[in-house]
Amino acid sequence: MKNIAVIISLLVVALLMTTCASGDEEIEVTWDGNECTVTGPTELPVGNHSFALIDLSDQEVELEVIILLEGKTLQEALDEQGEPGRWWPRPDWIVKSPQWMGPAKIDEKGRELWTFVLDKEGDYYVVVKIDLPDTNNIWFCTQPLVVEAPSE
């Protein structure tokens, strides 16, 4: 009986360690038509990450995770977007994350669930995207999500 308790304890610990290491903590993005907020971790390990989009607006937006090409800064992007914020065409120095596992699914709360593969170390940014005539327009939502390789 004692062995079963030890085995169950070890399995629980292994399960908890696997969950923490796999980046299962969800990132929630809320868009209300004027403001975009992000809650959740800001430092992530390389790997697959879950995002939930709550669209409170009457617009149909999509979620993207992007990177800036080398030499470009978040401040340059925010300067382009302007204050208090507006839709603007994606310049060629903003690149979509290379992989996402889609299409988005809707959960029981009405949120769109997205999974992005953040497979390289670096700074990633969350944006919402809307298709307007003749262009893809984006809106920055957050400070960087810092992705690092797991420490050994």
C-alpha positions in Angstrom: 0.0 0.0 0.0 2.9 2.3 0.8 4.4 1.7 -2.7 1.1 2.8 -4.3 1.1 6.1 -2.4 4.7 6.8 -3.4 4.0 6.0 -7.0 0.9 8.2 -7.1 2.9 11.0 -5.4 5.6 10.7 -8.0 3.1 10.7 -10.9 1.4 13.9 -9.5 4.8 15.6 -9.2 5.8 14.6 -12.7 2.4 15.8 -14.1 2.8 19.2 -12.4 6.4 19.6 -13.7 5.3 18.7 -17.2 2.4 21.2 -17.1 4.7 24.0 -15.9 7.4 23.3 -18.4 5.1 23.1 -21.4 3.8 26.7 -21.2 0.2 25.7 -20.6 -0.6 29.0 -18.8 -3.1 30.8 -21.0 -2.6 34.3 -22.3 -5.9 36.2 -22.5 -6.4 39.1 -25.0 -9.4 41.4 -24.7 -10.3 43.8 -27.5 -13.2 46.2 -27.0 -12.8 48.2 -30.2 -10.7 51.0 -28.7 -8.3 49.2 -26.4 -6.5 45.9 -26.4 -5.3 44.4 -23.1 -3.3 41.2 -22.5 -3.2 39.2 -19.2 -1.0 36.3 -18.4 2.7 35.5 -18.3 5.1 37.8 -20.1 8.1 35.4 -20.0 7.5 32.1 -21.8 9.6 29.0 -22.7 10.0 28.1 -26.4 7.1 26.0 -27.5 3.3 26.0 -28.1 1.3 28.6 -26.2 -2.5 29.1 -25.8 -4.1 32.4 -26.3 -7.8 33.3 -25.7 -9.3 36.2 -27.6 -12.3 38.0 -26.1 -13.7 40.3 -28.8 -16.1 42.7 -27.1 -16.3 44.9 -30.3 -18.7 44.7 -33.2 -15.6 44.2 -35.5 -14.3 40.8 -36.7 -10.7 40.7 -35.6 -8.1 37.9 -35.6 -5.3 37.4 -33.2 -1.6 37.4 -34.3 1.7 37.1 -32.6 4.4 38.9 -34.5 8.1 39.7 -34.3 10.0 42.8 -35.4 12.8 42.5 -37.8 16.3 43.2 -36.3 17.0 46.8 -35.8 13.3 47.8 -35.3 11.9 48.7 -31.9 8.5 48.5 -30.2 8.6 52.3 -29.9 8.9 52.7 -33.7 5.8 50.5 -34.1 3.9 52.4 -31.4 4.9 55.7 -33.1 3.4 54.4 -36.4 0.2 53.3 -34.6 -0.2 56.8 -33.0 -2.0 57.8 -29.9 -4.5 57.0 -28.6 -4.2 54.2 -31.1 -5.5 53.5 -34.6 -5.5 50.7 -37.2 -2.5 50.9 -39.5 -1.2 48.8 -42.3 1.5 46.3 -41.3 4.9 47.4 -42.6 7.3 44.9 -44.0 9.4 45.0 -40.9 6.6 43.4 -38.8 6.5 39.6 -39.4 3.8 37.2 -38.3 4.9 34.4 -36.1 5.9 31.6 -38.5 3.4 29.1 -37.1 0.0 28.9 -35.5 -2.2 25.9 -35.1 -5.6 27.0 -36.4 -8.2 27.7 -37.1 -9.3 29.2 -33.8 -11.8 27.3 -31.8 -14.6 28.8 -29.7 -14.8 27.7 -26.0 -17.8 27.5 -23.8 -17.3 31.1 -22.7 -17.4 32.4 -26.3 -13.7 33.1 -26.4 -11.6 32.3 -29.5 -8.8 29.9 -28.6 -5.6 30.2 -30.6 -2.4 28.2 -30.3 0.9 29.8 -31.5 4.2 28.0 -31.9 6.9 30.4 -30.6 9.8 28.3 -31.7 12.7 30.8 -31.3 14.0 32.9 -28.5 13.2 36.6 -28.7 10.6 39.2 -28.2 7.1 38.6 -29.6 4.2 41.0 -29.6 0.4 40.4 -29.6 -1.7 42.3 -32.2 -5.2 42.1 -33.4 -5.8 42.2 -37.1 -8.7 43.4 -39.1 -9.2 43.1 -42.9 -10.1 46.5 -44.3 -10.4 47.3 -48.0 -7.1 46.7 -49.8 -5.0 46.1 -46.7 -4.3 44.1 -43.5 -4.4 46.5 -40.5 -3.1 45.8 -37.1 -3.3 47.2 -33.6 -0.6 46.5 -31.0 -1.8 45.1 -27.7 1.1 44.6 -25.4 4.6 44.9 -24.3 6.9 42.1 -25.4 6.4 38.4 -24.6 9.9 37.3 -23.9 10.5 33.8 -25.2 13.5 31.9 -23.9 14.8 28.3 -24.1 14.0 26.4 -20.9 16.9 26.4 -18.5 18.4 22.9 -17.8 
